[in-house]
Amino acid sequence: MSRLFSLIGVSSNRITILRRVIAMSVTASLVPPCVLLFVWLFDQVDSPRPEAQAIARSPQPMLSIEPRPLAGPIVAHGTGFASNEVVALYAAQSPRAAFADYIELATVTAQADGTFTWSGAAIPAVWSRFGSTWELAARGQTSTSMLYRPIAAVDPPAPGLSSAPLEAAATPTASPAALPTPMPLPPPTPTPLPDPNAVNKWYVEFFPTRDMLPAAVYSRNESLLDDAWCNTLPPFVTSSSFSAVYSRSEEFKATTSYEFVLDVKGAARIYLDGGLVIDEWHDGPQRQHKVTFPVVIGSHVLRVEYYNVQGPALVRLNWIPDVFYGWQGRYYSNDTLSGSPALVRDDPKIDFNWGTGAPDPRVPGDHFSVKWERKLCLHAGQYKLAVDVDDWVRVYINGALVTELDNWNQQPTHREATRYLRGCPKIEVQYVELSGDAKVSFRMDP
């Protein structure tokens, strides 16, 4: 009996007690109570304890990467995120560099159960020389920390080991038909990292508070300082109360006064080589502020600080030379000569053949327009005017259209006209590029 009780998990102390109780029960003919007592003691052996019940825990965000061959794609899985949470994925070199040096790979949205699966193209070949020094980083829009997992290829088989199946000794089998070799996926073009020293571009840093603290959550390069957020926010900024810092090095072509034009909703201040040029460091509705400031020819550093408190946000900056020695050219990023120009510069002459390129990095290669203006003091006489254009052009003298040169809504062409001119007439040349090659020239000969 002792062996039987031991097998069913009754302790030695309880076995001793049971022996005594059974002996007393037999002597006193109390078998039914004894049986009841035995049943009760046996029941206690398997009774569950409340303290043994598992305690449910809230899942924490986790990131994992499937094993992959050297040229295979990255397959990542995430769990524990909030329902429909947007998660950003980056490639980061180890030891972990500054966030601004991460390469943005993709953004994914977690499912209702807080999970996601992302499959990216193969790692660029240039990364292979770094081996496993690259990590996949992930951060949800509500997370305060980054998750990391190494990006590494599957280890090759150990020397002497083979993954080929053993051949059957007795019965030969037909060789299976050879499968076509799968074509490897072309490596993706890595996203260029924001460059604080990029030529003709702004370097922008965005901060989650209005005080440009604690650290930038996102950075990028921009050709123009022309940002507006109505129903959106900058990436990784979760509140309309945020700040930004714009900086660039600009080559000023002439020693003269420049008109700086600031459009802002919120607050902004402009610095040139560390000196304050415009101070609108107070929150307010959309407004425009202009100031004329002397600048010496050469390279200068511009810095714009901006913050918004709530609602839509806007910041835009342009500058225009106060004195032009050639043609004042206003370049627009549209084909309608509308809005604020993306670029204003002093062009010595109107004779351009941009091909399929753009006049400047701040202007697109297609669907842009230009307005040139100039006053010329002339000897009285007949002047021959000529234009060569692809796509549209028209010319005004003292506000009057020169009809022979009007090629608005027409095909690329060469046109000529003759006019009697004297004094200092104001001449205006308007140009539109739609698509394809872009060229325009205007000549005026006595």
Contacts in CASP RR format, 6 or more apart in sequence:
PFRMAT RR
TARGET T0000
AUTHOR 0000-0000-0000
METHOD contacts of the structure
MODEL  1
MSRLFSLIGVSSNRITILRRVIAMSVTASLVPPCVLLFVWLFDQVDSPRP
EAQAIARSPQPMLSIEPRPLAGPIVAHGTGFASNEVVALYAAQSPRAAFA
DYIELATVTAQADGTFTWSGAAIPAVWSRFGSTWELAARGQTSTSMLYRP
IAAVDPPAPGLSSAPLEAAATPTASPAALPTPMPLPPPTPTPLPDPNAVN
KWYVEFFPTRDMLPAAVYSRNESLLDDAWCNTLPPFVTSSSFSAVYSRSE
EFKATTSYEFVLDVKGAARIYLDGGLVIDEWHDGPQRQHKVTFPVVIGSH
VLRVEYYNVQGPALVRLNWIPDVFYGWQGRYYSNDTLSGSPALVRDDPKI
DFNWGTGAPDPRVPGDHFSVKWERKLCLHAGQYKLAVDVDDWVRVYINGA
LVTELDNWNQQPTHREATRYLRGCPKIEVQYVELSGDAKVSFRMDP
1 15 0 8 1.000
1 19 0 8 1.000
2 15 0 8 1.000
5 14 0 8 1.000
5 15 0 8 1.000
5 18 0 8 1.000
6 12 0 8 1.000
6 15 0 8 1.000
8 42 0 8 1.000
8 45 0 8 1.000
9 45 0 8 1.000
10 18 0 8 1.000
10 41 0 8 1.000
10 42 0 8 1.000
10 45 0 8 1.000
14 41 0 8 1.000
17 41 0 8 1.000
18 38 0 8 1.000
18 41 0 8 1.000
21 34 0 8 1.000
21 37 0 8 1.000
21 38 0 8 1.000
22 34 0 8 1.000
22 38 0 8 1.000
24 30 0 8 1.000
24 34 0 8 1.000
25 31 0 8 1.000
25 33 0 8 1.000
25 34 0 8 1.000
26 34 0 8 1.000
59 79 0 8 1.000
59 80 0 8 1.000
60 80 0 8 1.000
61 78 0 8 1.000
61 79 0 8 1.000
61 80 0 8 1.000
61 81 0 8 1.000
61 138 0 8 1.000
61 140 0 8 1.000
61 143 0 8 1.000
61 147 0 8 1.000
62 78 0 8 1.000
62 79 0 8 1.000
62 80 0 8 1.000
62 147 0 8 1.000
63 76 0 8 1.000
63 77 0 8 1.000
63 78 0 8 1.000
63 136 0 8 1.000
63 138 0 8 1.000
63 147 0 8 1.000
63 148 0 8 1.000
63 149 0 8 1.000
64 76 0 8 1.000
64 77 0 8 1.000
64 78 0 8 1.000
64 149 0 8 1.000
65 74 0 8 1.000
65 75 0 8 1.000
65 76 0 8 1.000
65 77 0 8 1.000
65 136 0 8 1.000
65 149 0 8 1.000
65 150 0 8 1.000
65 151 0 8 1.000
66 75 0 8 1.000
66 76 0 8 1.000
66 77 0 8 1.000
67 154 0 8 1.000
68 74 0 8 1.000
68 75 0 8 1.000
68 153 0 8 1.000
68 154 0 8 1.000
69 153 0 8 1.000
69 154 0 8 1.000
70 128 0 8 1.000
70 153 0 8 1.000
70 154 0 8 1.000
71 122 0 8 1.000
71 184 0 8 1.000
72 122 0 8 1.000
72 123 0 8 1.000
72 184 0 8 1.000
72 185 0 8 1.000
73 119 0 8 1.000
73 120 0 8 1.000
73 121 0 8 1.000
73 122 0 8 1.000
73 185 0 8 1.000
74 118 0 8 1.000
74 119 0 8 1.000
74 120 0 8 1.000
74 122 0 8 1.000
74 123 0 8 1.000
74 136 0 8 1.000
74 151 0 8 1.000
75 117 0 8 1.000
75 118 0 8 1.000
75 119 0 8 1.000
75 120 0 8 1.000
76 89 0 8 1.000
76 117 0 8 1.000
76 118 0 8 1.000
76 119 0 8 1.000
76 136 0 8 1.000
76 138 0 8 1.000
76 149 0 8 1.000
77 115 0 8 1.000
77 116 0 8 1.000
77 117 0 8 1.000
78 87 0 8 1.000
78 110 0 8 1.000
78 114 0 8 1.000
78 115 0 8 1.000
78 116 0 8 1.000
78 117 0 8 1.000
78 138 0 8 1.000
79 114 0 8 1.000
79 115 0 8 1.000
80 110 0 8 1.000
80 114 0 8 1.000
80 115 0 8 1.000
81 87 0 8 1.000
81 110 0 8 1.000
81 114 0 8 1.000
81 115 0 8 1.000
81 116 0 8 1.000
81 140 0 8 1.000
82 110 0 8 1.000
82 114 0 8 1.000
82 142 0 8 1.000
83 110 0 8 1.000
83 111 0 8 1.000
83 112 0 8 1.000
83 113 0 8 1.000
83 114 0 8 1.000
84 109 0 8 1.000
84 110 0 8 1.000
84 111 0 8 1.000
84 112 0 8 1.000
85 109 0 8 1.000
85 110 0 8 1.000
85 114 0 8 1.000
85 140 0 8 1.000
85 141 0 8 1.000
85 142 0 8 1.000
86 107 0 8 1.000
86 108 0 8 1.000
86 109 0 8 1.000
86 110 0 8 1.000
86 140 0 8 1.000
86 141 0 8 1.000
87 107 0 8 1.000
87 108 0 8 1.000
87 109 0 8 1.000
87 110 0 8 1.000
87 116 0 8 1.000
87 138 0 8 1.000
87 139 0 8 1.000
87 140 0 8 1.000
87 141 0 8 1.000
88 104 0 8 1.000
88 106 0 8 1.000
88 107 0 8 1.000
88 138 0 8 1.000
88 139 0 8 1.000
88 140 0 8 1.000
88 141 0 8 1.000
88 235 0 8 1.000
88 236 0 8 1.000
89 104 0 8 1.000
89 105 0 8 1.000
89 106 0 8 1.000
89 107 0 8 1.000
89 108 0 8 1.000
89 118 0 8 1.000
89 136 0 8 1.000
89 137 0 8 1.000
89 138 0 8 1.000
90 102 0 8 1.000
90 103 0 8 1.000
90 104 0 8 1.000
90 105 0 8 1.000
90 136 0 8 1.000
90 137 0 8 1.000
90 138 0 8 1.000
90 139 0 8 1.000
91 102 0 8 1.000
91 103 0 8 1.000
91 105 0 8 1.000
91 127 0 8 1.000
91 134 0 8 1.000
91 135 0 8 1.000
91 136 0 8 1.000
91 137 0 8 1.000
91 151 0 8 1.000
92 101 0 8 1.000
92 102 0 8 1.000
92 103 0 8 1.000
92 134 0 8 1.000
92 135 0 8 1.000
92 136 0 8 1.000
92 137 0 8 1.000
92 148 0 8 1.000
93 101 0 8 1.000
93 130 0 8 1.000
93 133 0 8 1.000
93 134 0 8 1.000
93 135 0 8 1.000
94 133 0 8 1.000
94 134 0 8 1.000
94 135 0 8 1.000
94 150 0 8 1.000
96 135 0 8 1.000
96 148 0 8 1.000
99 215 0 8 1.000
99 216 0 8 1.000
99 217 0 8 1.000
100 193 0 8 1.000
100 194 0 8 1.000
100 205 0 8 1.000
100 216 0 8 1.000
100 219 0 8 1.000
101 193 0 8 1.000
102 137 0 8 1.000
102 193 0 8 1.000
103 190 0 8 1.000
103 191 0 8 1.000
103 193 0 8 1.000
104 191 0 8 1.000
105 120 0 8 1.000
105 136 0 8 1.000
105 191 0 8 1.000
106 118 0 8 1.000
106 120 0 8 1.000
108 116 0 8 1.000
108 118 0 8 1.000
109 116 0 8 1.000
110 116 0 8 1.000
120 188 0 8 1.000
121 185 0 8 1.000
121 186 0 8 1.000
121 187 0 8 1.000
121 188 0 8 1.000
122 184 0 8 1.000
122 185 0 8 1.000
122 187 0 8 1.000
122 188 0 8 1.000
123 134 0 8 1.000
123 151 0 8 1.000
123 187 0 8 1.000
124 187 0 8 1.000
124 188 0 8 1.000
124 190 0 8 1.000
125 187 0 8 1.000
126 190 0 8 1.000
127 134 0 8 1.000
131 152 0 8 1.000
131 153 0 8 1.000
132 150 0 8 1.000
132 151 0 8 1.000
132 152 0 8 1.000
132 153 0 8 1.000
134 150 0 8 1.000
134 151 0 8 1.000
135 148 0 8 1.000
135 149 0 8 1.000
135 150 0 8 1.000
135 151 0 8 1.000
136 148 0 8 1.000
136 149 0 8 1.000
136 150 0 8 1.000
136 151 0 8 1.000
137 146 0 8 1.000
137 147 0 8 1.000
137 148 0 8 1.000
138 146 0 8 1.000
138 147 0 8 1.000
139 145 0 8 1.000
139 146 0 8 1.000
139 147 0 8 1.000
141 236 0 8 1.000
141 238 0 8 1.000
157 163 0 8 1.000
194 203 0 8 1.000
194 204 0 8 1.000
194 219 0 8 1.000
194 220 0 8 1.000
194 221 0 8 1.000
195 201 0 8 1.000
195 203 0 8 1.000
195 221 0 8 1.000
196 203 0 8 1.000
196 247 0 8 1.000
197 203 0 8 1.000
197 249 0 8 1.000
198 221 0 8 1.000
198 248 0 8 1.000
200 223 0 8 1.000
200 248 0 8 1.000
200 360 0 8 1.000
200 361 0 8 1.000
200 362 0 8 1.000
201 221 0 8 1.000
201 222 0 8 1.000
201 223 0 8 1.000
201 248 0 8 1.000
201 361 0 8 1.000
202 221 0 8 1.000
202 222 0 8 1.000
202 223 0 8 1.000
202 224 0 8 1.000
202 225 0 8 1.000
202 246 0 8 1.000
202 247 0 8 1.000
202 248 0 8 1.000
203 219 0 8 1.000
203 221 0 8 1.000
203 246 0 8 1.000
203 247 0 8 1.000
203 248 0 8 1.000
204 219 0 8 1.000
204 220 0 8 1.000
204 221 0 8 1.000
204 222 0 8 1.000
204 244 0 8 1.000
204 245 0 8 1.000
204 246 0 8 1.000
205 216 0 8 1.000
205 218 0 8 1.000
205 219 0 8 1.000
205 244 0 8 1.000
205 245 0 8 1.000
206 216 0 8 1.000
206 217 0 8 1.000
206 218 0 8 1.000
206 219 0 8 1.000
206 234 0 8 1.000
206 235 0 8 1.000
206 236 0 8 1.000
206 237 0 8 1.000
206 242 0 8 1.000
206 243 0 8 1.000
206 244 0 8 1.000
207 213 0 8 1.000
207 214 0 8 1.000
207 215 0 8 1.000
207 216 0 8 1.000
207 217 0 8 1.000
207 242 0 8 1.000
207 243 0 8 1.000
207 244 0 8 1.000
207 245 0 8 1.000
208 217 0 8 1.000
208 236 0 8 1.000
208 237 0 8 1.000
208 238 0 8 1.000
208 239 0 8 1.000
208 242 0 8 1.000
209 241 0 8 1.000
209 242 0 8 1.000
209 243 0 8 1.000
210 241 0 8 1.000
210 242 0 8 1.000
210 243 0 8 1.000
210 307 0 8 1.000
210 308 0 8 1.000
210 309 0 8 1.000
211 243 0 8 1.000
211 307 0 8 1.000
212 243 0 8 1.000
212 245 0 8 1.000
212 305 0 8 1.000
212 307 0 8 1.000
216 245 0 8 1.000
217 235 0 8 1.000
217 236 0 8 1.000
217 237 0 8 1.000
218 234 0 8 1.000
218 235 0 8 1.000
218 236 0 8 1.000
218 237 0 8 1.000
222 246 0 8 1.000
223 342 0 8 1.000
223 361 0 8 1.000
223 362 0 8 1.000
224 333 0 8 1.000
224 342 0 8 1.000
224 362 0 8 1.000
225 246 0 8 1.000
225 304 0 8 1.000
225 315 0 8 1.000
225 316 0 8 1.000
225 317 0 8 1.000
226 316 0 8 1.000
226 317 0 8 1.000
226 340 0 8 1.000
226 342 0 8 1.000
227 244 0 8 1.000
227 313 0 8 1.000
227 314 0 8 1.000
227 315 0 8 1.000
227 316 0 8 1.000
228 312 0 8 1.000
228 313 0 8 1.000
228 314 0 8 1.000
228 316 0 8 1.000
229 240 0 8 1.000
229 312 0 8 1.000
229 313 0 8 1.000
229 314 0 8 1.000
230 312 0 8 1.000
233 239 0 8 1.000
233 240 0 8 1.000
233 242 0 8 1.000
234 242 0 8 1.000
234 244 0 8 1.000
240 308 0 8 1.000
240 309 0 8 1.000
240 310 0 8 1.000
240 311 0 8 1.000
240 312 0 8 1.000
240 313 0 8 1.000
241 307 0 8 1.000
241 308 0 8 1.000
241 309 0 8 1.000
241 310 0 8 1.000
242 307 0 8 1.000
242 308 0 8 1.000
242 313 0 8 1.000
243 305 0 8 1.000
243 306 0 8 1.000
243 307 0 8 1.000
243 308 0 8 1.000
244 305 0 8 1.000
244 306 0 8 1.000
244 307 0 8 1.000
244 315 0 8 1.000
245 303 0 8 1.000
245 304 0 8 1.000
245 305 0 8 1.000
245 306 0 8 1.000
246 302 0 8 1.000
246 303 0 8 1.000
246 304 0 8 1.000
246 305 0 8 1.000
246 306 0 8 1.000
246 315 0 8 1.000
246 317 0 8 1.000
247 301 0 8 1.000
247 302 0 8 1.000
247 303 0 8 1.000
247 304 0 8 1.000
248 301 0 8 1.000
248 302 0 8 1.000
249 299 0 8 1.000
249 300 0 8 1.000
249 301 0 8 1.000
249 302 0 8 1.000
250 299 0 8 1.000
250 300 0 8 1.000
250 301 0 8 1.000
250 302 0 8 1.000
251 298 0 8 1.000
251 299 0 8 1.000
252 258 0 8 1.000
252 295 0 8 1.000
252 296 0 8 1.000
252 297 0 8 1.000
252 298 0 8 1.000
252 299 0 8 1.000
252 300 0 8 1.000
253 297 0 8 1.000
253 298 0 8 1.000
253 321 0 8 1.000
253 345 0 8 1.000
253 346 0 8 1.000
254 297 0 8 1.000
254 321 0 8 1.000
254 323 0 8 1.000
254 325 0 8 1.000
254 346 0 8 1.000
255 295 0 8 1.000
255 296 0 8 1.000
255 297 0 8 1.000
256 294 0 8 1.000
256 295 0 8 1.000
256 321 0 8 1.000
256 322 0 8 1.000
256 323 0 8 1.000
257 292 0 8 1.000
257 293 0 8 1.000
257 294 0 8 1.000
257 295 0 8 1.000
257 321 0 8 1.000
257 322 0 8 1.000
257 323 0 8 1.000
258 292 0 8 1.000
258 293 0 8 1.000
258 294 0 8 1.000
258 295 0 8 1.000
258 319 0 8 1.000
258 320 0 8 1.000
258 321 0 8 1.000
258 322 0 8 1.000
259 290 0 8 1.000
259 291 0 8 1.000
259 292 0 8 1.000
259 319 0 8 1.000
259 320 0 8 1.000
259 321 0 8 1.000
259 322 0 8 1.000
260 270 0 8 1.000
260 277 0 8 1.000
260 278 0 8 1.000
260 290 0 8 1.000
260 291 0 8 1.000
260 292 0 8 1.000
260 293 0 8 1.000
260 317 0 8 1.000
260 318 0 8 1.000
260 319 0 8 1.000
261 288 0 8 1.000
261 289 0 8 1.000
261 290 0 8 1.000
261 317 0 8 1.000
261 318 0 8 1.000
261 319 0 8 1.000
261 320 0 8 1.000
261 340 0 8 1.000
262 268 0 8 1.000
262 270 0 8 1.000
262 278 0 8 1.000
262 280 0 8 1.000
262 288 0 8 1.000
262 289 0 8 1.000
262 290 0 8 1.000
262 315 0 8 1.000
262 316 0 8 1.000
262 317 0 8 1.000
263 286 0 8 1.000
263 287 0 8 1.000
263 288 0 8 1.000
263 314 0 8 1.000
263 315 0 8 1.000
263 316 0 8 1.000
263 317 0 8 1.000
263 340 0 8 1.000
264 280 0 8 1.000
264 286 0 8 1.000
264 287 0 8 1.000
264 288 0 8 1.000
264 289 0 8 1.000
264 306 0 8 1.000
264 314 0 8 1.000
264 315 0 8 1.000
264 316 0 8 1.000
265 284 0 8 1.000
265 285 0 8 1.000
265 286 0 8 1.000
265 287 0 8 1.000
265 308 0 8 1.000
265 312 0 8 1.000
265 313 0 8 1.000
265 314 0 8 1.000
265 315 0 8 1.000
266 283 0 8 1.000
266 284 0 8 1.000
266 306 0 8 1.000
266 307 0 8 1.000
266 308 0 8 1.000
266 309 0 8 1.000
266 313 0 8 1.000
266 314 0 8 1.000
266 315 0 8 1.000
267 280 0 8 1.000
267 281 0 8 1.000
267 282 0 8 1.000
267 283 0 8 1.000
267 284 0 8 1.000
267 306 0 8 1.000
267 307 0 8 1.000
267 308 0 8 1.000
268 278 0 8 1.000
268 280 0 8 1.000
268 281 0 8 1.000
268 304 0 8 1.000
268 305 0 8 1.000
268 306 0 8 1.000
268 307 0 8 1.000
268 315 0 8 1.000
269 276 0 8 1.000
269 278 0 8 1.000
269 279 0 8 1.000
269 280 0 8 1.000
269 281 0 8 1.000
269 304 0 8 1.000
269 305 0 8 1.000
270 276 0 8 1.000
270 277 0 8 1.000
270 278 0 8 1.000
270 302 0 8 1.000
270 303 0 8 1.000
270 304 0 8 1.000
270 317 0 8 1.000
271 277 0 8 1.000
271 302 0 8 1.000
271 303 0 8 1.000
271 304 0 8 1.000
271 305 0 8 1.000
272 293 0 8 1.000
272 295 0 8 1.000
272 300 0 8 1.000
272 301 0 8 1.000
272 302 0 8 1.000
273 300 0 8 1.000
273 301 0 8 1.000
274 301 0 8 1.000
274 303 0 8 1.000
277 291 0 8 1.000
277 293 0 8 1.000
278 289 0 8 1.000
278 291 0 8 1.000
280 287 0 8 1.000
280 289 0 8 1.000
281 305 0 8 1.000
283 307 0 8 1.000
283 308 0 8 1.000
283 309 0 8 1.000
286 314 0 8 1.000
292 322 0 8 1.000
304 315 0 8 1.000
304 317 0 8 1.000
306 315 0 8 1.000
316 340 0 8 1.000
318 340 0 8 1.000
318 341 0 8 1.000
318 344 0 8 1.000
319 344 0 8 1.000
320 344 0 8 1.000
321 328 0 8 1.000
321 344 0 8 1.000
321 345 0 8 1.000
321 346 0 8 1.000
324 346 0 8 1.000
324 374 0 8 1.000
325 346 0 8 1.000
325 348 0 8 1.000
326 346 0 8 1.000
326 347 0 8 1.000
326 348 0 8 1.000
326 349 0 8 1.000
326 374 0 8 1.000
327 346 0 8 1.000
327 347 0 8 1.000
327 348 0 8 1.000
327 349 0 8 1.000
327 350 0 8 1.000
327 372 0 8 1.000
327 373 0 8 1.000
327 374 0 8 1.000
327 429 0 8 1.000
328 344 0 8 1.000
328 346 0 8 1.000
328 347 0 8 1.000
328 372 0 8 1.000
328 373 0 8 1.000
328 374 0 8 1.000
329 344 0 8 1.000
329 345 0 8 1.000
329 346 0 8 1.000
329 347 0 8 1.000
329 370 0 8 1.000
329 371 0 8 1.000
329 372 0 8 1.000
329 373 0 8 1.000
330 341 0 8 1.000
330 343 0 8 1.000
330 344 0 8 1.000
330 370 0 8 1.000
330 371 0 8 1.000
330 372 0 8 1.000
330 373 0 8 1.000
331 341 0 8 1.000
331 342 0 8 1.000
331 343 0 8 1.000
331 344 0 8 1.000
331 345 0 8 1.000
331 359 0 8 1.000
331 360 0 8 1.000
331 362 0 8 1.000
331 363 0 8 1.000
331 368 0 8 1.000
331 369 0 8 1.000
331 370 0 8 1.000
332 338 0 8 1.000
332 339 0 8 1.000
332 341 0 8 1.000
332 342 0 8 1.000
332 363 0 8 1.000
332 368 0 8 1.000
332 369 0 8 1.000
332 370 0 8 1.000
332 371 0 8 1.000
333 342 0 8 1.000
333 362 0 8 1.000
333 363 0 8 1.000
333 364 0 8 1.000
333 368 0 8 1.000
334 367 0 8 1.000
334 368 0 8 1.000
334 369 0 8 1.000
335 367 0 8 1.000
335 368 0 8 1.000
335 369 0 8 1.000
335 432 0 8 1.000
335 433 0 8 1.000
335 434 0 8 1.000
336 369 0 8 1.000
336 432 0 8 1.000
337 369 0 8 1.000
337 371 0 8 1.000
337 430 0 8 1.000
337 432 0 8 1.000
342 360 0 8 1.000
342 362 0 8 1.000
342 363 0 8 1.000
343 359 0 8 1.000
343 360 0 8 1.000
343 362 0 8 1.000
343 363 0 8 1.000
345 360 0 8 1.000
347 372 0 8 1.000
350 372 0 8 1.000
350 429 0 8 1.000
350 440 0 8 1.000
350 441 0 8 1.000
350 442 0 8 1.000
351 441 0 8 1.000
351 442 0 8 1.000
351 443 0 8 1.000
352 359 0 8 1.000
352 438 0 8 1.000
352 439 0 8 1.000
352 440 0 8 1.000
352 441 0 8 1.000
353 437 0 8 1.000
353 438 0 8 1.000
353 439 0 8 1.000
354 365 0 8 1.000
354 433 0 8 1.000
354 437 0 8 1.000
354 438 0 8 1.000
354 439 0 8 1.000
355 436 0 8 1.000
355 437 0 8 1.000
355 438 0 8 1.000
355 439 0 8 1.000
356 365 0 8 1.000
356 436 0 8 1.000
356 437 0 8 1.000
356 438 0 8 1.000
357 365 0 8 1.000
357 438 0 8 1.000
358 364 0 8 1.000
358 365 0 8 1.000
358 368 0 8 1.000
359 365 0 8 1.000
359 368 0 8 1.000
359 370 0 8 1.000
359 438 0 8 1.000
365 433 0 8 1.000
365 438 0 8 1.000
366 433 0 8 1.000
366 434 0 8 1.000
366 435 0 8 1.000
366 436 0 8 1.000
366 438 0 8 1.000
367 433 0 8 1.000
367 434 0 8 1.000
367 435 0 8 1.000
368 432 0 8 1.000
368 433 0 8 1.000
368 438 0 8 1.000
369 430 0 8 1.000
369 431 0 8 1.000
369 432 0 8 1.000
369 433 0 8 1.000
370 430 0 8 1.000
370 431 0 8 1.000
370 440 0 8 1.000
371 428 0 8 1.000
371 429 0 8 1.000
371 430 0 8 1.000
371 431 0 8 1.000
372 428 0 8 1.000
372 429 0 8 1.000
372 430 0 8 1.000
372 431 0 8 1.000
372 442 0 8 1.000
373 426 0 8 1.000
373 427 0 8 1.000
373 428 0 8 1.000
374 426 0 8 1.000
374 427 0 8 1.000
375 424 0 8 1.000
375 425 0 8 1.000
375 426 0 8 1.000
375 427 0 8 1.000
376 424 0 8 1.000
376 425 0 8 1.000
376 427 0 8 1.000
376 444 0 8 1.000
377 423 0 8 1.000
377 424 0 8 1.000
378 421 0 8 1.000
378 422 0 8 1.000
378 423 0 8 1.000
378 424 0 8 1.000
378 425 0 8 1.000
379 422 0 8 1.000
379 446 0 8 1.000
380 420 0 8 1.000
380 421 0 8 1.000
380 422 0 8 1.000
380 423 0 8 1.000
381 420 0 8 1.000
381 421 0 8 1.000
381 422 0 8 1.000
381 446 0 8 1.000
382 418 0 8 1.000
382 419 0 8 1.000
382 420 0 8 1.000
382 446 0 8 1.000
383 418 0 8 1.000
383 419 0 8 1.000
383 420 0 8 1.000
383 421 0 8 1.000
383 444 0 8 1.000
383 445 0 8 1.000
383 446 0 8 1.000
384 416 0 8 1.000
384 417 0 8 1.000
384 418 0 8 1.000
384 443 0 8 1.000
384 444 0 8 1.000
384 445 0 8 1.000
384 446 0 8 1.000
385 395 0 8 1.000
385 402 0 8 1.000
385 405 0 8 1.000
385 416 0 8 1.000
385 417 0 8 1.000
385 418 0 8 1.000
385 419 0 8 1.000
385 442 0 8 1.000
385 443 0 8 1.000
385 444 0 8 1.000
386 414 0 8 1.000
386 415 0 8 1.000
386 416 0 8 1.000
386 417 0 8 1.000
386 441 0 8 1.000
386 442 0 8 1.000
386 443 0 8 1.000
386 444 0 8 1.000
386 445 0 8 1.000
387 393 0 8 1.000
387 395 0 8 1.000
387 405 0 8 1.000
387 407 0 8 1.000
387 414 0 8 1.000
387 415 0 8 1.000
387 416 0 8 1.000
387 429 0 8 1.000
387 440 0 8 1.000
387 441 0 8 1.000
387 442 0 8 1.000
387 443 0 8 1.000
388 413 0 8 1.000
388 414 0 8 1.000
388 439 0 8 1.000
388 440 0 8 1.000
388 441 0 8 1.000
389 407 0 8 1.000
389 412 0 8 1.000
389 413 0 8 1.000
389 414 0 8 1.000
389 415 0 8 1.000
389 431 0 8 1.000
389 439 0 8 1.000
389 440 0 8 1.000
389 441 0 8 1.000
390 412 0 8 1.000
390 433 0 8 1.000
390 437 0 8 1.000
390 438 0 8 1.000
390 439 0 8 1.000
390 440 0 8 1.000
391 411 0 8 1.000
391 412 0 8 1.000
391 432 0 8 1.000
391 433 0 8 1.000
391 434 0 8 1.000
391 438 0 8 1.000
392 407 0 8 1.000
392 408 0 8 1.000
392 409 0 8 1.000
392 410 0 8 1.000
392 431 0 8 1.000
392 432 0 8 1.000
392 434 0 8 1.000
393 405 0 8 1.000
393 407 0 8 1.000
393 408 0 8 1.000
393 429 0 8 1.000
393 430 0 8 1.000
393 431 0 8 1.000
393 432 0 8 1.000
393 440 0 8 1.000
393 442 0 8 1.000
394 401 0 8 1.000
394 402 0 8 1.000
394 405 0 8 1.000
394 406 0 8 1.000
394 407 0 8 1.000
394 408 0 8 1.000
394 429 0 8 1.000
394 430 0 8 1.000
395 401 0 8 1.000
395 402 0 8 1.000
395 405 0 8 1.000
395 406 0 8 1.000
395 427 0 8 1.000
395 428 0 8 1.000
395 429 0 8 1.000
395 430 0 8 1.000
395 442 0 8 1.000
396 402 0 8 1.000
396 427 0 8 1.000
396 428 0 8 1.000
396 429 0 8 1.000
396 430 0 8 1.000
397 419 0 8 1.000
397 421 0 8 1.000
397 425 0 8 1.000
397 426 0 8 1.000
397 427 0 8 1.000
397 428 0 8 1.000
398 425 0 8 1.000
398 426 0 8 1.000
399 426 0 8 1.000
399 428 0 8 1.000
402 417 0 8 1.000
402 419 0 8 1.000
403 417 0 8 1.000
404 415 0 8 1.000
404 416 0 8 1.000
404 417 0 8 1.000
405 415 0 8 1.000
405 416 0 8 1.000
405 417 0 8 1.000
407 413 0 8 1.000
407 415 0 8 1.000
408 432 0 8 1.000
427 444 0 8 1.000
429 440 0 8 1.000
429 442 0 8 1.000
431 440 0 8 1.000
END
